[in-house]
Amino acid sequence: MRFPRLPDWVVYAAVVVALLFAALGRDERTDAPPPPPRSSDPLGEALGPASPFDPAVVVDVPAKAGPSAGTAFSIARSGVWLTARHVVDGCQRVAIVVGPGTGVAVKVRVDPKGEAAMLYTEGGAAPLPLALSEPLRRGQRAFHPGFPQGEPGEASSRLLGRENLVVRGNGARTEPVLVWAETGRTEGLKGTLGGLSGAPALDASGRVLGVTIAESPRRGRIYTTAPEVVSATLATSGRRADSGAIGEAITPQNYFYVADDLRRELQVAQVVCLDGT
């Protein structure tokens, strides 16, 4: 049996089509990859500067009547630390705890205008990096590692805004503070966060945004110094934090592990007032 001979133009057309498909099959794809998913952690608007018209919160600071404890954190390996003013104000003997039953004597410099205090020891731990000039946004997270109720623990929070702290009693003054909504804490920790005063408020990059100074348990609020207050404290002290310090990335899933590391390395330590006025 003989098949009919195909016309030449059919053969040429088949060859052209085959070559065309082969060329298209080798064409390099240049499509852009799909966009990343939208962040599940959106931030609000940028936080404006402090204002005398910000809402006010009033606290009474009684004179110390005996031993007390709080938290401090290193900002220079030479032995420079930050804590909350009310933790050490009025104390005659202050120490940073470096082990069970062991402390290092501290020299104290209280900022008369703000709720921050500088501590000085002979040598210190690796410093935490500072982020006092970084822009703040409502809704951003902070993490507070320290010693609530005198035991290792931590809390997490989200930034709500600014208020003015009106202090009555010892060292009466008014200063701007940041207000945070508590979003988490050490598992099993109930009640007050007392003892967390002086702890660093760390951003997601492990940098210090301020000093933890107070809480409002009924409202679920945590208060920290405003960054400009800490900057002023450092400026008036004449001592600078170490530059080049690098923080560790912190998330809601790992902040308790990071907090443990900071305490273990004494970058965050317990500070004790051994007596009162």
Phi, psi and omega in degrees: 000136179246131177278150180293143180287128180285146177297151181300324184294332178291319179297315180298320181295321179295319179296318180297317179297318180297317178296322180296314179296322179296320180293317180293328180292333179266000182295131181286132178283131180239015179296142176289150177293159179298149180295152178293155179297152179295145181298139177270006183232063185292149179253157179271200183287162179296145180276129181283178180289164178296148181220144176295347180267001175296153177303154183247146172234131186254132176230147175253129180248101179284159175294145181293138180247003181174189181300147177209171183216155177207208183230148174223163178216150185280138173237357176204134182296340180290350178111045177243130185228159173241146173208182176277141184303315188291346178291324187241350183297128180087000180275138176271329180228121181233142179217150171260128183281124181246357178183172180304116179070013183235130179225162177245130181298145186234139167263138188246137170232110182270134174282116183292346184251355185215170183266046176225151180220146177260139176240146182229131177230166176279093184084158183204195182260171176302137186279155170272141178287149180257146177227053188280347179251004181285143177294144180254147179229139177301138179094348181289156186269154169221155182230136189237090178273138180182221186223065177297137182057026177079007181237155177303132180186177184201167177218160174235159185203170174234142184286127177261318182163204182247151170217172174253126178272119178256109183264127176245151182098224183296119179073043182305136182188172173230132180212155179286144176224163173260142181248130183235144173268124180295132181241351179184164178201174179306134180302130179088353180279115181246154174081213188292155172261014179309135187104343176277348178303131183098350180290151176287146167261109187259141175276184185294346177260008178077023180256149185281125175261337181177185181248129178291128187233338184196170175218160171234092187302321183293328180265351182067040184246147173237137181246138176231159172299150171287148182305323182293334177292316179294320178300320179293321178298316179296320182295317183286338181282338183076006179247139181252149173286154177296136174269158178086000177293145182239130178269171178257138179300135184234138178227167175298342181271339184236004189296332179287327175292316178298318179300318178299318179297317181296320178290320181297323180273003181061020171289331170239125186224160176278136176244137184236138170263114187278346176202168179246184180284000000 
